[in-house]
């Protein structure tokens, strides 16, 4: 399964909510993250969270997987042209710079994705 498969899953939103994560994409990401061992996960505010222990290190919102970043890891995502998670309010757009979109090429390179997921776990624990 590569990027072409999961891009098709993006168009399937639950209850017509553009922020909702599709079940197919959630399952795909779960499968990719299996090498990390047991993870807690669940729905929140139309999205889906992945936790290591009690710390959220990843989330899916709409059609995008986001990893938690810190000062050490943020630059990689910015150099790749990735954006932080953002949402609209009546007062404008809010950017959540603790979570950045995962570059698409990592979905075809599971080892690299797992490495970035481990970095996200360390960021979530403040390491």
Rosetta blueprint (number, residue, H / E / L):
1 X L
2 X L
3 X H
4 X H
5 X H
6 X H
7 X H
8 X H
9 X H
10 X L
11 X L
12 X L
13 X L
14 X H
15 X H
16 X H
17 X L
18 X L
19 X L
20 X L
21 X L
22 X L
23 X H
24 X H
25 X H
26 X H
27 X H
28 X H
29 X H
30 X H
31 X H
32 X H
33 X L
34 X H
35 X H
36 X H
37 X L
38 X L
39 X L
40 X E
41 X E
42 X E
43 X E
44 X E
45 X L
46 X L
47 X E
48 X E
49 X E
50 X E
51 X E
52 X E
53 X L
54 X L
55 X E
56 X E
57 X E
58 X E
59 X E
60 X E
61 X E
62 X L
63 X L
64 X E
65 X E
66 X E
67 X E
68 X E
69 X L
70 X L
71 X H
72 X H
73 X H
74 X H
75 X H
76 X H
77 X H
78 X H
79 X H
80 X L
81 X L
82 X L
83 X L
84 X E
85 X E
86 X E
87 X E
88 X E
89 X E
90 X L
91 X L
92 X E
93 X E
94 X E
95 X E
96 X E
97 X E
98 X E
99 X E
100 X E
101 X E
102 X L
103 X L
104 X H
105 X H
106 X H
107 X H
108 X H
109 X L
110 X H
111 X H
112 X H
113 X H
114 X H
115 X H
116 X H
117 X H
118 X H
119 X H
120 X H
121 X H
122 X H
123 X H
124 X H
125 X L
126 X L
127 X L
